[in-house]
Amino acid sequence: MIDYQSGYILRPVNQVFIYFSLFCALMLNLLPIDNYSWVPDWLIICIVFWNIHQHRHVSVILAFGLGLLMDVHNSELLGLHGFSYSLVAYLAISWHRRILPLGLLTQALHLLPLFLMVSLFPVLTHWILSGEMYWSALSAALQALIEALLWPLATVILLAPQRRPIHVDHNRPI
């Protein structure tokens, strides 16, 4: 795989690192921080990243399972996060060829609707089912904006193990 920003060929991805990063993102989501709108959903950032960069290793089914874990943790309707995570994973897989050649900030702008979809889907579902709209819950759009702003940092951190060194060693075959 080629890193379009630097032009270097990336090393093959280690599957253990993929699942370790997903586990770390899940643990960050499970921290006992109240449901503030400024706390990003670390798991969806990681799911979208791996579905764009390595969609063969992270599937829609895995995203659905992680979403069910988040539903149980948040005491939400069962399947609410599961559906939104799997839908966003599917869209990330289908958009991966369009998003990869773009710059990091442009990628973040293209992914903002996906992050908005994940953060506003529970609010809209509760509105449809209960008939009551909690306008304070619409501050979830701030969460999506913070997730989009964290996208360049997440890209740099999660691609770091795959980057080849800048200085070429002529004794190394590749």
C-alpha positions as a Markdown table, in Angstrom:
| # | Residue | x | y | z |
|---|---|---|---|---|
| 1 | Met | 0.0 | 0.0 | 0.0 |
| 2 | Ile | 1.2 | 3.5 | -0.8 |
| 3 | Asp | 1.0 | 6.4 | 1.6 |
| 4 | Tyr | -0.3 | 9.1 | -0.7 |
| 5 | Gln | 0.8 | 12.0 | 1.6 |
| 6 | Ser | 4.5 | 11.0 | 1.7 |
| 7 | Gly | 4.7 | 8.9 | -1.5 |
| 8 | Tyr | 6.4 | 6.0 | 0.4 |
| 9 | Ile | 5.4 | 2.4 | 0.2 |
| 10 | Leu | 4.0 | 1.1 | 3.5 |
| 11 | Arg | 5.0 | -2.1 | 5.2 |
| 12 | Pro | 2.4 | -4.8 | 5.4 |
| 13 | Val | 0.0 | -4.3 | 8.3 |
| 14 | Asn | 0.2 | -6.5 | 11.3 |
| 15 | Gln | -3.2 | -7.9 | 12.2 |
| 16 | Val | -2.3 | -8.0 | 15.9 |
| 17 | Phe | -1.8 | -4.3 | 15.8 |
| 18 | Ile | -5.2 | -3.8 | 14.1 |
| 19 | Tyr | -7.0 | -5.7 | 16.8 |
| 20 | Phe | -4.9 | -4.2 | 19.6 |
| 21 | Ser | -5.8 | -0.7 | 18.4 |
| 22 | Leu | -9.5 | -1.6 | 18.2 |
| 23 | Phe | -9.2 | -3.0 | 21.8 |
| 24 | Cys | -7.5 | 0.1 | 23.0 |
| 25 | Ala | -10.2 | 2.3 | 21.4 |
| 26 | Leu | -12.9 | 0.1 | 23.0 |
| 27 | Met | -11.2 | 0.5 | 26.4 |
| 28 | Leu | -11.1 | 4.3 | 25.9 |
| 29 | Asn | -14.9 | 4.3 | 25.1 |
| 30 | Leu | -15.5 | 2.2 | 28.3 |
| 31 | Leu | -13.8 | 4.7 | 30.6 |
| 32 | Pro | -16.2 | 6.0 | 33.2 |
| 33 | Ile | -16.4 | 9.5 | 31.7 |
| 34 | Asp | -19.9 | 10.9 | 31.6 |
| 35 | Asn | -21.6 | 11.3 | 28.3 |
| 36 | Tyr | -20.2 | 14.7 | 27.4 |
| 37 | Ser | -20.5 | 16.0 | 23.9 |
| 38 | Trp | -16.8 | 16.8 | 23.7 |
| 39 | Val | -15.7 | 13.2 | 24.4 |
| 40 | Pro | -15.1 | 11.6 | 21.0 |
| 41 | Asp | -16.1 | 8.1 | 20.1 |
| 42 | Trp | -12.7 | 6.6 | 19.8 |
| 43 | Leu | -14.0 | 3.3 | 18.5 |
| 44 | Ile | -15.7 | 4.7 | 15.5 |
| 45 | Ile | -12.6 | 6.7 | 14.6 |
| 46 | Cys | -10.6 | 3.4 | 14.7 |
| 47 | Ile | -13.2 | 1.4 | 12.8 |
| 48 | Val | -13.5 | 4.0 | 10.0 |
| 49 | Phe | -9.7 | 4.2 | 9.8 |
| 50 | Trp | -9.1 | 0.5 | 9.5 |
| 51 | Asn | -12.1 | 0.1 | 7.1 |
| 52 | Ile | -10.5 | 2.7 | 4.8 |
| 53 | His | -6.9 | 1.5 | 5.0 |
| 54 | Gln | -7.3 | -2.2 | 5.6 |
| 55 | His | -10.9 | -3.2 | 4.8 |
| 56 | Arg | -10.0 | -6.9 | 4.4 |
| 57 | His | -9.1 | -7.2 | 8.0 |
| 58 | Val | -11.9 | -5.3 | 9.7 |
| 59 | Ser | -15.3 | -6.2 | 8.6 |
| 60 | Val | -18.8 | -4.9 | 8.9 |
| 61 | Ile | -19.7 | -7.8 | 11.2 |
| 62 | Leu | -16.9 | -6.9 | 13.5 |
| 63 | Ala | -18.1 | -3.3 | 13.6 |
| 64 | Phe | -21.6 | -4.6 | 14.4 |
| 65 | Gly | -20.3 | -6.7 | 17.2 |
| 66 | Leu | -18.4 | -3.7 | 18.7 |
| 67 | Gly | -21.5 | -1.6 | 18.3 |
| 68 | Leu | -23.5 | -4.2 | 20.3 |
| 69 | Leu | -20.8 | -4.0 | 23.1 |
| 70 | Met | -21.3 | -0.2 | 23.1 |
| 71 | Asp | -25.1 | -0.6 | 23.3 |
| 72 | Val | -24.7 | -2.9 | 26.4 |
| 73 | His | -22.2 | -0.5 | 28.0 |
| 74 | Asn | -24.3 | 2.6 | 27.4 |
| 75 | Ser | -27.6 | 0.8 | 28.3 |
| 76 | Glu | -29.0 | 1.9 | 24.9 |
| 77 | Leu | -31.5 | 0.0 | 22.7 |
| 78 | Leu | -29.8 | -3.2 | 21.6 |
| 79 | Gly | -28.6 | -2.7 | 18.1 |
| 80 | Leu | -28.6 | 1.0 | 18.0 |
| 81 | His | -24.9 | 1.5 | 17.9 |
| 82 | Gly | -24.5 | -1.9 | 16.2 |
| 83 | Phe | -26.5 | -0.7 | 13.2 |
| 84 | Ser | -24.9 | 2.7 | 13.0 |
| 85 | Tyr | -21.3 | 1.3 | 13.3 |
| 86 | Ser | -22.0 | -1.3 | 10.7 |
| 87 | Leu | -23.6 | 1.2 | 8.3 |
| 88 | Val | -20.6 | 3.6 | 8.7 |
| 89 | Ala | -18.2 | 0.7 | 8.3 |
| 90 | Tyr | -19.9 | -0.3 | 5.0 |
| 91 | Leu | -19.8 | 3.3 | 3.8 |
| 92 | Ala | -16.1 | 3.6 | 4.7 |
| 93 | Ile | -15.3 | 0.5 | 2.8 |
| 94 | Ser | -17.2 | 1.7 | -0.3 |
| 95 | Trp | -15.6 | 5.2 | -0.1 |
| 96 | His | -12.0 | 4.0 | 0.6 |
| 97 | Arg | -10.8 | 4.5 | -3.0 |
| 98 | Arg | -12.2 | 8.0 | -3.0 |
| 99 | Ile | -10.7 | 9.0 | 0.3 |
| 100 | Leu | -7.2 | 7.5 | 0.3 |
| 101 | Pro | -5.7 | 9.9 | -2.4 |
| 102 | Leu | -6.9 | 13.0 | -0.6 |
| 103 | Gly | -4.9 | 15.0 | 2.0 |
| 104 | Leu | -5.6 | 14.5 | 5.7 |
| 105 | Leu | -7.7 | 17.6 | 6.2 |
| 106 | Thr | -9.7 | 16.9 | 3.1 |
| 107 | Gln | -10.2 | 13.3 | 4.3 |
| 108 | Ala | -11.5 | 14.7 | 7.6 |
| 109 | Leu | -14.0 | 16.9 | 5.7 |
| 110 | His | -15.2 | 13.9 | 3.7 |
| 111 | Leu | -15.6 | 11.8 | 6.8 |
| 112 | Leu | -17.5 | 14.4 | 8.8 |
| 113 | Pro | -20.9 | 13.2 | 7.5 |
| 114 | Leu | -20.0 | 9.6 | 8.6 |
| 115 | Phe | -19.2 | 10.8 | 12.1 |
| 116 | Leu | -22.3 | 13.0 | 12.1 |
| 117 | Met | -24.4 | 9.9 | 11.2 |
| 118 | Val | -23.0 | 7.9 | 14.1 |
| 119 | Ser | -23.4 | 10.7 | 16.6 |
| 120 | Leu | -26.9 | 11.8 | 15.6 |
| 121 | Phe | -28.4 | 8.4 | 14.9 |
| 122 | Pro | -29.2 | 7.6 | 18.6 |
| 123 | Val | -30.7 | 11.0 | 19.1 |
| 124 | Leu | -33.0 | 10.7 | 16.1 |
| 125 | Thr | -34.0 | 7.1 | 17.0 |
| 126 | His | -35.0 | 8.2 | 20.5 |
| 127 | Trp | -37.0 | 11.1 | 19.0 |
| 128 | Ile | -38.8 | 8.8 | 16.6 |
| 129 | Leu | -39.6 | 6.1 | 19.3 |
| 130 | Ser | -40.5 | 8.4 | 22.2 |
| 131 | Gly | -41.8 | 11.5 | 20.4 |
| 132 | Glu | -39.7 | 13.8 | 22.6 |
| 133 | Met | -36.7 | 15.7 | 21.3 |
| 134 | Tyr | -34.0 | 16.5 | 23.7 |
| 135 | Trp | -32.4 | 19.5 | 22.1 |
| 136 | Ser | -29.4 | 19.3 | 24.3 |
| 137 | Ala | -28.6 | 15.9 | 22.8 |
| 138 | Leu | -28.1 | 17.6 | 19.4 |
| 139 | Ser | -24.7 | 18.7 | 20.8 |
| 140 | Ala | -23.6 | 15.3 | 19.5 |
| 141 | Ala | -22.7 | 17.2 | 16.3 |
| 142 | Leu | -19.9 | 18.7 | 18.4 |
| 143 | Gln | -18.6 | 15.2 | 19.0 |
| 144 | Ala | -18.6 | 14.5 | 15.3 |
| 145 | Leu | -16.7 | 17.7 | 14.6 |
| 146 | Ile | -14.1 | 16.7 | 17.2 |
| 147 | Glu | -13.8 | 13.2 | 15.7 |
| 148 | Ala | -13.2 | 14.8 | 12.3 |
| 149 | Leu | -10.5 | 17.1 | 13.8 |
| 150 | Leu | -8.8 | 14.1 | 15.4 |
| 151 | Trp | -8.7 | 12.2 | 12.1 |
| 152 | Pro | -5.2 | 13.5 | 11.0 |
| 153 | Leu | -3.8 | 12.6 | 14.4 |
| 154 | Ala | -5.3 | 9.2 | 14.3 |
| 155 | Thr | -3.9 | 8.6 | 10.8 |
| 156 | Val | -0.4 | 9.5 | 11.8 |
| 157 | Ile | -0.5 | 7.3 | 14.9 |
| 158 | Leu | -2.2 | 4.3 | 13.3 |
| 159 | Leu | 0.0 | 4.3 | 10.2 |
| 160 | Ala | 3.3 | 4.8 | 12.2 |
| 161 | Pro | 4.2 | 1.1 | 12.4 |
| 162 | Gln | 3.8 | 0.7 | 8.7 |
| 163 | Arg | 6.0 | 3.6 | 7.5 |
| 164 | Arg | 9.3 | 2.7 | 6.0 |
| 165 | Pro | 12.4 | 4.6 | 7.2 |
| 166 | Ile | 13.3 | 7.7 | 5.1 |
| 167 | His | 17.0 | 6.7 | 4.9 |
| 168 | Val | 17.5 | 3.8 | 2.5 |
| 169 | Asp | 19.8 | 1.0 | 3.5 |
| 170 | His | 21.3 | -0.4 | 0.3 |
| 171 | Asn | 22.1 | -3.7 | 2.0 |
| 172 | Arg | 18.4 | -4.3 | 2.7 |
| 173 | Pro | 16.6 | -6.1 | -0.3 |
| 174 | Ile | 13.5 | -3.9 | -0.2 |
